Amino acid sequence: MPELSRFLGIVITIYYKEHGIPHFHAKYAGQRGVFSIEDLQLIEGSLPKRIVSLVLEWAFDHREELMKNWALAKNKKPLTKIQPLV
């Protein structure tokens, strides 16, 4: 489970064996959500509204880095860390 970023109890990951549309995973307090990178939508799972807002705020600022990491994961290359939301 390659971790890209961690902030405010939220862990952001992209998995190497992913398929489908470019997306990332967010985990918080035992809950999980999957977000599309291209349109920044929660496409699977359930997270508190406040956490969804924080994840989307972070992802908006790092969309290009997320897409680069998606491409790296598809090619089984090491991922690069992304700055947390501050």
C-alpha positions, 0 to 999 in steps of 0.5 A: 500500500504505497502511501503518498501523503498523510495529514489530519489523520487522513492517509492517501494511497495509490495501489500498484495493481489498480485498473480503471479510471485514474483514482486514489484512496483516502482512509480516515478512522477506519473508513475508506473512500476512492476519488477520481483524479480527473474530476475529483469526485468520491466514486466509492466508499464513505467518509465524513463530509468534512474529511471529503472536503479536506481530501478534495482541497488537497487533491485540487492542489496536487492533481498533477502529482496524483496523475504522475503517481498513477502513471508510475504505479501503472508502470510498477515504478516507485511513487513520489510523496506529496506534501500534506495539507497544511 
